[in-house]
Amino acid sequence: MLTLFHFPFCPHSRFVRLALEEFILPARLVEERVWERREEFLVLNPAGTVPVLVVEGHPPVPGAAIIVEFLEDTLGRERGAGRFMPPDPVHRAEVRRVMSWFNDKFFAEVSEPLAAERIFKRHTDPGRSPDTEVIRAARHNVPYHLAYMDWLLQSRDWLAGDRLSYADLAAAAHISVADYLGHVSWKEDAPVKAWYGRIKSRPSFRPLLEERVSGIPPAPTYADLDF
Amino acid sequence: MLTLFHFPFCPHSRFVRLALEEFILPARLVEERVWERREEFLVLNPAGTVPVLVVEGHPPVPGAAIIVEFLEDTLGRERGAGRFMPPDPVHRAEVRRVMSWFNDKFFAEVSEPLAAERIFKRHTDPGRSPDTEVIRAARHNVPYHLAYMDWLLQSRDWLAGDRLSYADLAAAAHISVADYLGHVSWKEDAPVKAWYGRIKSRPSFRPLLEERVSGIPPAPTYADLDF
């Protein structure tokens, strides 16, 4: 039995939810309000962050990148060609590089400030309105990231090579948060738009497309597979 | 032939330097002033950060955690019991958890602000003095991390288990920067002090202990193995 401690619209949690869906690993989702610093949760993850994966009979595994490495270490080989971390060390380094681009860099520059100001602040800092300057700066960074993705996708089918990998799932998870909030301008004919369309159409993505933030309707094309 | 693009006292670079020394992999060290955003360097790592490991004939590998995973993927098995990433998936997750504690959390809360304000600012923002408020906040976080390490070391020989792992090398690299600057108060009889003494005494650590920042002498016990 798997349990995933997560928070809706936390991009790291979304990445792991995608990975679990792709592996067809049903997990019980438990919403954790990390800002409450619940004692039982801090025992699971002293860093106090989501996501945390709990596999019955094992110590908890915290952090999106660590969880997907754990899935690779335990289930990767079985999946053969369909695994999300290739067997070759050079390809693995590239998957990890692009994955970290989104988990760390895109998160810091785009998905964290947008989600924090527009979605999480209502819980963490009720009564204070979103900081428009922070939102403006994060929005400003989006086209640079899309241009980098276009550049990668000019020579590859997927972000880290010729196969779908954890890099694509991470990227799509982080972008989905900005897209829900209407901060992604999709350019017709851009490789990154075609890439996002392919990812969005996967059954694993459906639960994310159905999710809603109360009081903030999604951008019109958020759940549209033909956007 | 290996080349490591690094910067002195960058804690992530120090972690990789320790790992390369432990593997007895001689690497040419190239000092990269990342704030100059040198074009040839951005081709190696579009994220513009150090460290970057270049193995002749292979694409560059950027980022400390990614570099050590690459070393594990290429050389880990050969090292047998002496490898820094254990073979078991549950142990690997624990090594990665503690490694990320230092590479991400300790970095954000302690080693990055201290190194940025006291060492790097002279290059990145010449003429501006260190922000004493930032330094104070970072110093304030040190004892909490040491207490967590003491707690881990009460039931283990090393930070992530019974063997020296990448978690220890990462932790020691980040702590060494704070220690150089005199911001670590070592308590006699604390498990973490004994742990740091063991790591510091390894030949791999010697190059770090010999390094100096011009104009900032190290704390009196920085290079002292019997501190």
Interface residues (C-beta under 8 A of the other chain):
Chain A: P46 A47 H58 P59 V61 P62 G63 A65 I66 E69 F70 D73 T74 P89 V90 R92 A93 E94 R96 R97 S100 W101 K105 Y148
Chain B: P46 A47 H58 P59 V61 P62 G63 A65 I66 E69 F70 D73 T74 P89 V90 R92 A93 E94 R96 R97 S100 W101 K105 Y148
